[in-house]
Amino acid sequence: MTTGPVIGTKTMVVSPHYLASAAGAGILQKGGNAFDAAVAVSATLAVVYPHMTGLGGDAFWLTYSAGEGRVRAYNGSGRSGYGVRRDRYAGEAAIPRRGIRSAITVPGMADSWAAVQRQYGRLTFAEVLEPAIGYASAGFPLSQDQHGGSILAGAALTPEAAAIYLPGGRPPAVHGKFVQTQLAGTLRLLAAGGRDAFYKGAIAQDIANYMHAAGGYLTRDDFADHHGEWVDPVSTDYHGHTVYQAPPNSQGFAALMALNILEHFDFGNIEQGSYEYYHLLAEALKLSFRDRDLVLTDPAFRPVPLDRLLDKQYGGQLAASISMQRAAALGSEPIGRDTAYAAVVDGEGNAVSFIQSLYFEFGSGAVAGETGILLQNRGSFFSLDPAHINTLEPHKRTFHTLMPAMACKDGKPVFLYGTQGGEGQPQTQTMLLTRMLHYGMDPQEAVNAPRFVWGRTWGEPTQELKVEKRVGQHVLDELAAAGHMVRQAGEYDGIMGHAHAIAIDGNGYRSGGTDPRCDGAAIGW
């Protein structure tokens, strides 16, 4: 894959679907800013990539306002219902991963759209939702990715969901017209009534009625009490850059921990793509995952010791424990991976890095009545063990994989980056940043270069290091000899997720890269 980056002199939009990128670019040309465009991209993704994201899911945002000169985070994740307790799952080993009983949490995405656009946008909320409404009502060409996902996850869909995504028992043809009439109606209600139409109006009532009738646990009060939050991001300094992540309940701090480890190694003596490169990154990330899994939960229920975990001295201690010849024997829990990351930069210097998800493909598999909204299954990651850090409790946010990233130099954004994939997000982000920062790769080169992902996925008992075979057999052999449980992946394997990045150079030009594994586009202006 030799495609170069798209370069814009003023603006850049990257996303995993070309129609969403075009929607953002259109909003920018209409006079909107990066915040308007980002909400338009997010809403359009909720329509044209419905297996990955939607109104029934969550979103996390990192924003940079040129006027304020600061990075802020918005936590758009939902909480469990007030009536959701562990005893509702008595006798079960785990929360069901699909269906109406998958501890469905309140969808946080619509609230996050309203918050970002209201705080910083220039256009009206209705204007930025126009592209999404148009694609839902008039239809769009069904992507190969949605078609394949529909076949894989079709058995998990409820009858209401199957009627939309598998009409006649099968997905529509690739590039065939796909219309979501019910969802279009819901989006129109949201555009006209704002966030309260979703959380305090007819939409909330329809979802609550469906949940009650189907045996779910969310109520009208759970929606009415939902609120996302503007919060301070977490950060670390790395080679002259300040790298930002969303704070817990996001896992973003795990990527910062890895950087604090990696700064103790000389990348000038480590060849990109070599055994040393892949081994070192994998070992640093494994150590950060070990600590993450011990502490990450909703900080409103139990504090997360970020001061200790992000301490530079602690990073040095972890770095000293790494052997460059031998893989450490560490484990992880399986985490869902289906997500959509996107980013926008405008001509005024505003920047938005954001990510959204239903958790699994098609989330819980349940569409709420006549709303057309697929509900997420993020709550299925709660534990039923009362001693577990992430144990299920009422009105609680779960351990969340979503983590958009932004790196600034001299107080201004220079890299926006992120990826699909639960456990893979910190891993791919670390590869993207080190490739762009240490090896001078442009965003497209960084995205295209071979990737790895370590850890378990659902149904697999082993801690594999999946590595794309493009790294070369000699690197695979060296990794295996060091004790990694290597599994050769395809040349551009979908297990690696969909990564995208924007870089801003000294001339102010915006370079964008999108993943060849998806249907994305980088659009510069």
C-alpha positions in Angstrom: 0.0 0.0 0.0 1.8 3.1 -1.2 -0.9 5.7 -1.3 0.3 9.0 0.1 -1.5 11.3 2.5 -4.2 13.8 1.6 -2.9 17.3 2.3 -5.1 20.3 3.0 -3.9 23.9 3.4 -6.7 24.8 5.8 -8.9 21.9 6.9 -8.8 18.1 7.2 -11.4 15.5 8.0 -10.7 11.8 8.5 -13.2 9.1 9.3 -13.9 5.4 8.5 -16.6 6.1 6.0 -16.2 8.5 3.0 -19.8 9.8 3.3 -19.1 10.9 6.9 -15.9 12.6 5.9 -17.7 14.3 3.1 -20.4 15.4 5.5 -17.8 17.1 7.7 -16.1 18.7 4.7 -19.4 20.0 3.5 -20.2 21.6 6.9 -16.8 23.3 6.9 -17.4 24.7 3.4 -20.8 25.9 4.6 -19.2 28.1 7.2 -19.1 25.7 10.2 -16.1 25.2 12.3 -14.3 22.0 13.4 -16.8 21.4 16.2 -19.8 21.6 13.8 -18.1 19.4 11.3 -17.1 16.8 14.0 -20.7 16.5 15.2 -21.9 16.1 11.5 -19.3 13.4 11.0 -20.3 11.6 14.2 -24.0 11.7 13.3 -23.4 10.6 9.8 -21.3 7.7 11.0 -24.2 6.7 13.2 -26.2 6.3 10.0 -23.8 5.0 7.4 -21.8 2.7 9.7 -24.6 1.4 11.9 -22.9 -1.9 12.8 -20.1 0.1 14.5 -21.8 3.1 16.0 -25.1 4.8 16.5 -27.5 6.8 18.6 -27.7 4.0 21.1 -24.0 4.2 21.9 -21.4 6.3 23.6 -18.7 8.8 22.5 -15.6 10.4 23.9 -14.2 13.7 22.6 -10.9 15.7 22.9 -11.4 19.3 21.7 -8.9 22.1 21.1 -10.4 25.6 20.8 -7.9 28.0 19.2 -9.7 30.9 21.1 -9.2 29.2 24.4 -5.8 27.7 23.7 -6.6 24.5 25.7 -7.5 20.9 25.3 -10.7 19.7 26.9 -12.3 16.3 27.1 -16.0 15.4 27.0 -17.1 12.1 28.6 -20.1 11.0 26.6 -20.5 7.6 28.1 -23.7 6.4 29.8 -24.4 4.7 33.1 -26.2 1.6 34.2 -29.8 2.0 35.2 -30.8 2.7 38.8 -32.5 -0.6 38.9 -29.6 -2.7 37.5 -28.2 -4.9 40.3 -26.1 -8.0 40.4 -28.9 -10.0 41.9 -30.8 -9.7 38.6 -28.2 -12.0 37.2 -28.3 -14.5 40.1 -27.0 -17.9 39.1 -25.4 -16.6 35.9 -21.6 -16.7 35.4 -21.6 -13.4 33.5 -23.8 -10.7 32.1 -25.2 -11.8 28.7 -23.2 -10.1 25.9 -26.2 -9.8 23.6 -29.9 -9.0 24.0 -32.0 -6.8 26.2 -30.5 -8.2 29.4 -26.9 -7.2 28.4 -27.0 -4.6 31.2 -27.7 -1.9 28.5 -26.4 1.5 29.7 -27.9 4.8 28.9 -26.7 6.0 25.4 -24.5 9.0 25.8 -23.8 10.0 22.2 -26.7 12.3 21.6 -25.9 14.3 24.7 -22.3 14.6 23.6 -23.3 16.0 20.2 -25.4 18.6 21.8 -22.7 19.5 24.4 -19.8 19.9 21.8 -21.9 21.8 19.3 -23.6 24.0 21.9 -20.2 24.9 23.5 -18.2 25.6 20.4 -20.3 25.3 17.3 -21.2 28.1 14.9 -24.2 26.5 13.1 -27.4 25.3 14.5 -27.9 21.7 15.9 -30.4 21.0 13.1 -27.9 22.1 10.4 -25.2 19.8 11.5 -27.6 16.8 11.7 -28.9 17.4 8.1 -26.4 15.1 6.4 -27.2 12.2 8.8 -31.0 12.7 8.4 -30.6 12.8 4.6 -28.7 9.5 4.4 -31.1 7.8 6.8 -34.2 8.9 4.9 -33.0 8.7 1.3 -30.6 5.9 1.7 -26.9 5.3 0.9 -24.8 2.6 -0.7 -24.3 -0.2 1.8 -20.6 -0.7 2.5 -18.7 -4.0 2.2 -17.9 -3.6 5.9 -21.5 -3.4 7.0 -22.5 -6.3 4.7 -19.8 -8.6 6.2 -20.6 -7.5 9.7 -24.3 -8.2 9.1 -23.5 -11.8 8.1 -21.2 -12.4 11.0 -23.5 -10.8 13.7 -26.9 -11.6 12.1 -27.8 -14.3 14.6 -27.5 -11.8 17.5 -30.1 -9.5 16.1 -33.6 -9.3 17.6 -36.6 -9.6 15.2 -37.0 -5.8 15.2 -33.3 -5.3 14.4 -33.2 -8.1 11.8 -36.2 -6.5 9.9 -33.9 -3.5 9.4 -30.5 -5.0 8.8 -31.4 -8.4 7.4 -34.6 -7.8 5.4 -35.8 -11.1 4.0 -33.2 -12.9 6.1 -30.1 -11.5 4.4 -28.3 -8.1 4.3 -28.8 -5.9 1.3 -26.3 -6.2 -1.5 -23.0 -4.4 -1.3 -23.6 -0.9 -2.7 -27.3 -1.4 -2.7 -29.5 1.3 -1.3 -30.0 1.1 2.5 -32.7 3.2 4.0 -33.4 3.6 7.8 -36.8 5.3 7.9 -37.4 4.9 11.6 -34.0 6.2 12.5 -34.5 9.2 10.2 -37.7 10.1 12.1 -35.8 9.9 15.4 -33.0 12.1 14.1 -35.6 14.7 13.0 -37.1 14.7 16.5 -33.6 15.2 17.9 -32.8 18.0 15.5 -36.0 19.8 16.3 -36.0 19.3 20.1 -32.4 19.1 21.0 -30.9 16.7 23.5 -34.0 16.9 25.7 -36.0 15.3 23.0 -33.8 12.3 23.4 -33.4 12.2 27.2 -36.6 13.8 28.5 -39.0 13.6 25.6 -40.7 11.1 23.2 -37.5 9.3 22.3 -36.7 8.4 25.9 -40.3 7.4 26.5 -40.3 5.1 23.5 -37.0 3.4 24.5 -38.1 3.0 28.1 -41.5 1.5 27.0 -39.6 -1.0 24.8 -37.2 -1.9 27.6 -40.1 -2.5 30.0 -42.0 -4.6 27.6 -38.9 -6.7 26.5 -37.6 -7.3 30.0 -34.8 -4.7 30.1 -33.8 -2.5 33.0 -33.6 1.1 31.8 -36.4 3.5 32.8 -37.5 7.0 31.8 -35.7 8.3 35.0 -32.4 6.8 33.9 -32.6 8.8 30.7 -33.8 12.0 32.4 -30.9 11.9 34.8 -28.2 11.3 32.2 -25.5 13.9 31.8 -22.2 13.8 30.1 -19.3 15.9 31.5 -16.6 18.3 30.4 -13.6 17.1 32.2 -9.8 17.8 32.2 -7.9 15.4 30.0 -5.0 13.3 31.3 -1.6 13.9 29.7 2.1 13.1 29.7 5.1 14.8 28.1 6.8 12.7 25.5 9.8 13.9 23.5 8.8 17.6 23.5 5.1 16.9 23.0 2.2 16.8 25.4 0.0 13.8 24.7 -3.6 14.0 25.8 -6.2 11.3 26.5 -9.7 11.2 28.0 -9.6 10.4 31.8 -11.2 7.4 33.4 -13.6 5.7 32.9 -11.7 5.7 29.6 -8.6 3.4 29.3 -6.7 6.3 27.7 -4.1 6.5 30.5 -2.8 3.1 29.5 -1.4 4.6 26.3 0.2 7.4 28.4 1.8 4.8 30.7 3.3 3.1 27.7 4.8 6.3 26.5 6.3 6.9 29.9 8.0 3.5 29.6 9.1 4.0 26.0 10.8 7.3 26.6 13.6 5.4 28.4 14.6 3.7 25.1 16.5 5.2 22.2 14.4 4.9 19.0 17.4 6.2 17.1 18.9 2.8 17.6 15.7 0.9 17.0 14.8 0.3 13.3 11.1 0.8 12.6 9.5 -2.5 11.7 12.2 -4.6 13.3 11.9 -7.3 16.0 13.1 -4.7 18.6 10.4 -2.2 17.6 7.5 -4.7 17.8 8.8 -6.5 20.9 9.5 -3.3 22.8 6.1 -1.8 22.1 4.3 -5.0 23.0 6.1 -5.3 26.3 5.5 -1.7 27.3 1.8 -2.0 26.5 1.5 -5.3 28.4 2.8 -3.7 31.5 0.3 -0.8 31.2 -2.5 -3.2 30.6 -1.6 -5.1 33.8 -2.1 -2.0 35.9 -5.1 -0.8 33.9 -7.0 -4.0 34.6 -6.4 -3.6 38.3 -7.7 -0.1 38.7 -9.9 1.1 35.9 -13.5 1.7 36.8 -15.9 4.6 37.2 -13.9 7.1 39.4 -17.2 8.2 41.0 -17.3 4.8 42.7 -13.6 4.3 43.4 -10.6 6.6 42.7 -8.2 5.6 40.0 -4.5 6.3 41.2 -3.4 8.3 38.1 -0.8 10.2 40.0 1.1 7.0 40.8 0.5 5.3 37.4 1.5 8.3 35.3 4.5 9.2 37.5 7.7 9.4 35.4 9.7 7.5 38.0 7.2 4.7 37.9 7.5 4.6 34.1 11.3 4.2 34.6 10.8 1.3 37.0 8.6 -0.4 34.5 11.0 0.2 31.6 13.8 -1.3 33.7 11.8 -4.5 34.0 11.6 -5.1 30.3 13.9 -7.7 28.7 14.7 -7.1 25.1 15.3 -10.8 24.6 12.3 -12.3 26.3 8.5 -11.7 26.4 6.9 -11.3 29.8 4.2 -13.8 30.8 1.2 -11.5 31.3 -2.5 -11.9 30.7 -5.5 -9.8 29.7 -9.3 -10.1 29.6 -11.1 -10.2 26.2 -12.5 -6.8 25.2 -14.9 -5.9 22.3 -13.5 -4.1 19.4 -16.1 -2.5 17.1 -15.7 1.2 17.1 -15.5 4.3 14.8 -12.7 7.0 15.2 -12.6 10.3 13.4 -10.9 13.7 13.6 -11.4 17.2 12.2 -9.1 20.3 12.0 -10.4 23.6 10.6 -8.7 26.7 9.2 -8.9 28.6 12.5 -6.8 26.0 14.3 -9.6 24.3 16.1 -9.3 20.5 16.4 -11.5 17.6 17.5 -10.4 14.0 18.0 -13.3 11.7 18.9 -14.4 8.1 19.0 -17.8 6.4 19.3 -19.1 2.9 19.6 -21.9 0.4 20.3 -19.2 -1.9 21.8 -19.8 -5.2 19.8 -20.9 -5.2 16.2 -24.6 -4.1 16.3 -24.2 -3.6 20.1 -26.8 -5.6 22.0 -28.5 -6.6 18.8 -31.7 -5.0 20.0 -33.5 -2.1 18.3 -35.7 -0.1 20.6 -39.2 -0.4 19.3 -40.0 2.0 16.4 -37.1 4.4 17.1 -34.6 2.6 14.8 -32.0 2.9 17.5 -29.7 0.0 18.1 -28.9 -0.2 21.8 -25.3 -0.7 22.9 -24.1 -3.7 25.0 -21.3 -1.7 26.8 -22.7 -2.8 30.2 -22.0 -6.4 29.5 -18.3 -5.7 30.4 -19.3 -5.1 34.0 -18.3 -8.0 36.3 -20.8 -9.9 38.5 -18.0 -10.5 41.1 -18.7 -8.0 44.0 -15.0 -7.8 44.7 -14.0 -6.9 41.1 -13.0 -3.3 40.5 -15.5 -3.1 37.6 -18.4 -4.8 39.4 -21.9 -4.0 38.3 -23.7 -1.4 40.4 -26.6 0.9 39.8 -26.0 4.3 38.0 -22.4 3.4 37.2 -20.1 3.8 34.2 -18.2 0.8 33.1 -14.5 0.4 32.2 -14.5 2.0 28.8 -12.2 1.2 25.8 -12.9 4.4 23.9 -9.9 6.8 23.9 -9.3 9.5 21.3 -5.8 11.0 21.3 -4.2 14.3 20.6 -0.6 15.4 20.8 0.4 19.1 21.1 3.7 20.9 20.7 4.1 24.5 22.0 0.5 24.4 23.1 -1.0 23.6 19.7 -2.2 20.3 18.2 0.2 18.5 15.8 -1.2 15.0 15.8 -4.7 13.7 16.1 -5.0 10.0 16.0 -7.1 7.0 17.1 -8.5 3.6 16.0 -11.2 1.1 16.2 -10.6 -1.9 18.5 -11.0 -2.4 22.2 -7.6 -3.8 23.4 -6.0 -2.7 20.2 -6.6 1.0 20.7 -3.6 1.8 23.0 -1.5 -0.5 20.9 -2.3 1.0 17.5 -2.1 4.5 18.9 1.4 3.9 20.2 2.4 2.6 16.8 1.0 5.6 15.1 2.6 8.2 17.3 6.0 6.6 17.4 6.0 6.2 13.6 5.1 9.8 13.0 7.2 11.3 15.8 10.4 9.1 15.8 10.5 8.0 12.2 9.0 11.0 10.3 6.2 9.0 8.7 3.3 10.9 7.4 -0.2 9.9 8.7 -0.9 7.6 5.7 2.5 5.8 6.0 2.0 5.4 9.8 -1.5 3.9 9.2 -0.4 1.6 6.3 2.7 0.1 8.0 2.3 -3.4 9.4 0.6 -3.6 12.8 0.2 -6.0 15.7 -2.4 -6.6 18.4 -1.7 -8.5 21.6 -4.2 -10.1 23.9 -7.3 -12.3 23.9 -10.4 -11.8 21.9 -13.8 -13.4 22.8 -13.7 -17.2 22.6 -9.9 -17.5 22.5 -8.1 -19.0 25.5 -4.6 -17.8 24.6 -2.7 -14.4 24.8 -1.7 -14.2 21.2 0.5 -11.6 19.5 -1.2 -11.3 16.1 1.2 -9.7 13.6 0.5 -8.9 10.0 2.6 -11.1 7.8 4.0 -8.1 5.9 6.5 -7.6 8.8 8.5 -10.5 7.2 9.1 -14.0 8.3 12.4 -13.2 10.0 10.6 -10.8 12.4 7.9 -13.3 13.1 10.5 -15.9 13.9 12.4 -13.6 16.2 9.2 -12.7 18.1 8.3 -16.4 18.5 11.8 -17.2 19.7 11.5 -14.6 22.4 8.4 -16.3 23.7 5.6 -14.4 22.1 2.7 -16.6 21.1 2.8 -15.3 17.5 -0.1 -15.8 15.1 0.5 -14.6 11.6 -2.3 -12.3 10.5 -3.3 -11.2 6.9 -1.5 -8.5 5.0 -4.1 -5.9 6.0 -6.0 -7.9 8.6 -9.3 -6.5 9.9 -8.4 -7.6 13.4 -6.0 -4.6 13.5 -9.0 -2.2 13.4 -9.5 1.0 11.5 -6.9 3.7 12.3 -6.9 7.3 11.2 -4.6 10.3 11.8 -4.1 14.0 11.1 -0.7 15.7 11.3 -0.2 19.5 11.2 3.2 20.6 10.0 5.2 23.8 10.5 3.5 25.4 7.5 0.1 24.8 9.0 -0.7 22.1 6.3 -2.9 19.3 7.5 -2.0 15.8 6.3 -4.6 13.1 6.7 -4.4 9.3 6.6 -7.2 6.7 6.7 -7.1 3.0 7.0 -7.1 0.8 3.9 -9.1 -1.8 5.9 -12.2 0.3 6.0 -14.4 2.6 3.8 -12.8 5.8 5.0 -11.6 9.0 3.4 -9.3 11.9 4.2 -10.7 15.1 2.8 -8.6 18.3 2.9 -9.5 21.8 1.8 
